[in-house]
Amino acid sequence: MDDQGIGLAREALKQIQLFWCLDDTDIEVRRLGGLTNLVFFVSLNGEQYVLRIPGKGTEEYINRRNEAHAAREAAKAKVSPDVVHFDEKTGVMVTRFVDHGVTMSPKDFKSRMGSPQRAGEAFKKLHSSGAKFNFRFELFAMIDDYLKILATKDISLPDGYAQVVKEAESVRKALNAHPLPLAACHCDPLCENFLDTGKRMWIVDWEYSGMNDPLWDLGDLAVEGQFNTAQEEEMIAAYFGGEPTAAERGRFVIYKAMCDLLWTLWGLIQHANKNPVDDFWAYSINRFERCKKLMATDAFGKHVAAVKKG
């Protein structure tokens, strides 16, 4: 891809009214990154934006209309930048650029003092905003959907995956015994989807967002951010404003395992689609092994029991 996709970005910008009739020299474009999509910084007449172009194959599992609605609702809740343009057919999106926002990583979450707290506060703001997302993010239904996609591809599941899904039936029953009220959730809290200014945490990329158990977001970020116990407690305290109940903490731990169970399949889809960004086979195997390790602990069983008790 020429110049990291800069040419493709400029062609996409020509289709957006805001950038019509402008010479290429009037617009600064540079690549920012992206795991499955192409993401670019765009500067025009002193205004700064972010352009997102969907990656190949993402249409198999992303509903762009749902994403557009969620991105706008999250912006209204003041946890995500304003959406300037969204084409629901192509998935091309332009949002405002977050000035002084540091794209987070596990290392940044350890080095930037207070960042787990700011993430917990951002989640609380989102979950309590009253926003309504169109999609219902349902863990076990999504596992089934991903398995159906993988059945159409030339790829095998990791050894023992079906057995672990079967063992997770006790988790499903515990979660359903006393379900929490659904909230608008991000559902894909990769570190790179967080932008930290040092004063507040912004959240971006709403492709997988939906109405969900809010403890999913906390558990998943703890995994993605490789949080240690102190970081987890900092985020949890900021979110709850104190000590969570045994059932709330149990849900947090359960979702640390279940996000790995789900995203194992997502990684296999990327591997089957030959996504060159990462070694997605290794990604999937590592996530699956981490899931099994946590589920095998005595503490995990106690957390499941606490959730079932309510």
C-alpha positions in Angstrom: 0.0 0.0 0.0 1.5 3.3 -1.1 2.8 5.6 1.6 0.9 3.6 4.3 -2.4 4.2 2.5 -2.1 8.0 2.2 -3.3 7.9 -1.4 -6.4 5.8 -0.3 -7.1 8.2 2.5 -7.0 11.2 0.1 -9.4 9.5 -2.3 -11.8 8.8 0.6 -11.6 12.4 1.7 -12.6 13.6 -1.8 -16.0 11.8 -1.3 -16.8 13.8 1.8 -18.5 17.2 1.4 -16.3 18.8 4.1 -13.2 18.2 1.9 -14.7 18.9 -1.5 -13.0 21.4 -3.9 -9.8 21.4 -1.9 -6.3 20.9 -3.3 -4.3 18.0 -1.9 -1.8 20.6 -0.6 -4.5 22.1 1.6 -4.9 18.9 3.6 -2.3 17.2 5.8 -2.8 13.4 6.1 -0.7 11.0 8.1 -1.2 7.4 9.2 -2.1 6.8 12.8 -2.5 3.0 12.9 -5.4 0.6 13.4 -5.6 -3.2 14.0 -8.2 -4.1 11.4 -8.9 -0.7 10.0 -6.9 2.2 8.4 -6.8 5.3 10.7 -5.4 8.7 9.7 -4.8 12.1 11.2 -6.2 14.9 8.9 -5.6 18.6 9.3 -7.5 21.2 7.3 -7.5 25.0 7.8 -6.4 24.6 11.4 -9.1 22.0 12.2 -7.9 18.5 13.1 -9.8 15.3 12.4 -9.4 11.5 12.4 -10.4 9.5 9.3 -11.2 5.8 9.7 -11.4 3.5 6.6 -12.7 0.0 7.4 -10.5 -3.0 6.8 -11.1 -5.8 4.3 -13.5 -8.4 5.7 -14.9 -6.4 8.6 -18.3 -6.3 6.9 -18.7 -9.9 7.9 -19.1 -9.1 11.5 -19.6 -5.3 11.9 -22.9 -3.5 11.4 -22.0 0.0 10.4 -25.4 1.5 11.0 -25.3 0.3 14.6 -21.7 1.6 15.0 -22.7 5.1 13.6 -25.6 5.3 16.1 -23.4 4.2 19.0 -20.6 6.6 18.1 -23.0 9.6 18.1 -24.6 8.5 21.4 -21.2 8.1 23.0 -20.3 11.6 21.8 -23.5 13.0 23.4 -22.5 11.3 26.6 -19.2 13.2 26.4 -17.0 10.1 26.4 -16.1 10.1 22.7 -15.2 12.8 20.1 -17.9 14.3 18.0 -18.7 12.5 14.7 -18.3 14.8 11.7 -19.1 12.3 9.0 -20.2 8.7 8.8 -21.1 6.8 5.6 -23.1 3.7 6.7 -22.6 2.0 3.4 -18.8 2.2 3.3 -18.1 2.6 7.0 -15.8 5.6 6.3 -16.0 7.9 9.4 -14.5 11.2 10.4 -14.4 12.4 14.0 -12.8 15.3 15.8 -9.2 14.8 16.8 -8.5 14.7 20.6 -5.9 17.3 21.3 -3.1 16.1 23.6 -4.7 12.7 23.7 -2.2 9.9 24.2 -3.2 6.6 22.5 -2.9 4.2 25.4 -1.0 0.9 25.6 -0.5 -1.5 28.5 2.8 0.3 29.2 1.0 3.7 29.3 -1.6 2.4 31.7 1.2 1.5 34.0 3.3 4.7 33.6 0.6 7.4 33.3 -0.4 8.0 36.9 -4.2 7.8 37.5 -5.0 6.4 34.1 -6.9 3.3 35.4 -8.9 5.7 37.6 -9.7 7.9 34.6 -10.8 4.8 32.6 -13.1 3.7 35.4 -14.6 7.2 35.5 -15.1 7.2 31.7 -16.9 3.8 31.9 -19.1 5.1 34.7 -20.0 8.2 32.7 -20.9 6.0 29.7 -22.8 3.3 31.6 -24.9 5.8 33.6 -25.6 8.2 30.6 -28.9 6.6 29.7 -27.6 6.1 26.1 -29.3 3.4 24.1 -27.3 1.4 21.6 -29.1 -0.6 18.8 -27.1 -3.8 19.2 -27.4 -6.3 22.1 -23.9 -7.6 22.8 -24.7 -11.1 24.1 -21.6 -13.1 24.8 -22.8 -16.6 24.0 -24.8 -15.6 21.0 -21.7 -13.9 19.6 -19.6 -17.0 20.2 -22.2 -18.9 18.2 -22.1 -16.3 15.4 -18.3 -16.3 15.2 -18.3 -20.1 15.1 -20.7 -20.0 12.1 -18.4 -17.6 10.3 -15.4 -19.8 11.0 -17.3 -22.8 9.7 -17.2 -21.2 6.3 -13.4 -20.8 6.4 -10.4 -23.2 6.1 -9.3 -23.1 9.7 -9.4 -25.3 12.8 -10.4 -24.4 16.3 -7.7 -24.7 19.1 -7.8 -28.1 20.7 -10.3 -28.2 23.5 -12.2 -25.1 22.6 -15.6 -26.8 22.3 -15.1 -28.4 25.7 -14.3 -25.1 27.4 -17.5 -23.6 25.8 -19.4 -26.5 27.3 -17.8 -25.9 30.7 -18.7 -22.2 30.4 -22.4 -23.2 30.6 -22.2 -22.9 34.4 -21.0 -19.3 33.9 -23.9 -18.6 31.6 -26.3 -19.9 34.3 -24.7 -17.9 37.0 -24.8 -14.6 35.0 -28.4 -15.2 34.1 -29.5 -15.9 37.7 -29.3 -12.3 38.7 -28.7 -10.2 35.5 -27.7 -6.6 35.9 -29.6 -3.9 34.1 -28.1 -3.5 30.6 -26.1 -0.4 29.9 -24.5 1.2 26.8 -21.1 -0.5 26.7 -18.0 -0.2 24.5 -17.5 -4.0 24.6 -14.0 -3.8 22.9 -11.8 -1.9 25.3 -8.4 -2.4 23.7 -5.9 0.0 25.2 -5.6 1.7 21.8 -9.2 2.7 22.0 -8.5 5.0 24.9 -7.0 8.5 24.6 -5.7 10.0 27.8 -5.2 13.8 28.1 -4.0 13.4 31.7 -7.2 15.0 32.9 -9.8 12.8 31.3 -10.0 9.6 29.3 -11.7 9.5 25.9 -13.0 6.3 24.3 -13.1 5.7 20.6 -14.0 2.9 18.1 -17.6 1.7 18.6 -17.6 -1.2 16.1 -18.5 -3.8 18.7 -20.5 -1.6 21.1 -23.9 -2.6 22.4 -26.2 -2.9 25.3 -24.4 -5.2 27.7 -23.6 -6.1 31.3 -21.5 -3.1 32.3 -18.9 -5.3 34.1 -17.8 -6.6 30.8 -16.1 -3.4 29.9 -14.1 -3.4 33.2 -13.1 -7.0 33.0 -12.1 -6.8 29.4 -10.0 -3.7 29.9 -8.2 -5.3 32.8 -7.2 -8.1 30.4 -6.3 -5.9 27.4 -4.3 -3.5 29.6 -2.5 -6.4 31.5 -3.5 -4.7 34.7 -2.0 -5.8 38.0 -4.0 -6.0 41.1 -3.4 -2.4 42.1 -4.5 -1.1 38.7 -7.6 -3.2 38.8 -8.5 -1.9 42.3 -7.9 1.7 41.2 -10.3 1.3 38.2 -12.9 -0.6 40.3 -12.8 2.0 43.1 -13.2 4.9 40.6 -16.1 3.1 39.0 -18.0 2.0 42.1 -17.0 4.8 44.4 -16.0 2.2 46.9 -15.9 -1.6 47.4 -18.0 -3.6 45.0 -20.2 -6.5 46.2 -19.0 -10.1 46.0 -21.3 -10.6 43.0 -20.1 -7.5 41.2 -16.5 -8.5 41.7 -17.4 -12.0 40.6 -18.8 -10.7 37.3 -15.7 -8.6 36.8 -13.5 -11.8 37.1 -15.8 -13.9 35.0 -15.6 -11.5 32.1 -11.8 -11.5 32.3 -12.1 -15.1 31.3 -15.0 -14.8 28.9 -13.6 -12.0 26.9 -10.6 -14.2 26.1 -13.0 -17.0 25.1 -14.8 -14.8 22.7 -11.8 -12.9 21.2 -10.1 -16.2 20.6 -12.6 -16.7 17.8 -12.3 -13.1 16.6 -8.5 -13.7 16.2 -9.1 -16.9 14.2 -11.3 -14.9 11.8 -8.5 -12.4 11.3 -6.1 -15.3 10.7 -8.4 -16.9 8.2 -8.8 -13.5 6.4 -5.0 -13.2 6.3 -4.9 -9.9 8.2 -1.2 -9.0 8.0 -1.2 -6.7 11.1 -0.4 -9.4 13.6 0.2 -13.1 14.1 -3.5 -13.8 14.8 -3.0 -17.5 15.3 -0.6 -16.9 18.1 -3.0 -14.2 19.4 -5.9 -16.6 19.5 -3.9 -19.5 21.1 -2.5 -17.1 23.8 -6.0 -15.8 24.7 -7.5 -19.3 24.8 -4.7 -20.6 27.1 -5.2 -17.6 29.4 -8.9 -18.2 29.6 -8.4 -21.9 30.5 -5.8 -21.0 33.1 -8.2 -18.6 34.9 -11.2 -20.9 34.7 -9.2 -23.7 36.2 -8.5 -21.8 39.5 -10.4 -22.4 42.7 -11.0 -18.6 43.0 -12.8 -18.6 39.6 -15.3 -21.2 40.9 -15.9 -19.1 44.0 -16.6 -16.0 41.9 -19.1 -17.9 39.8 -20.8 -19.1 43.0 -21.0 -15.5 44.3 -22.5 -14.3 41.1 -25.1 -17.1 41.1 -26.0 -16.3 44.7 -26.4 -12.6 43.9 
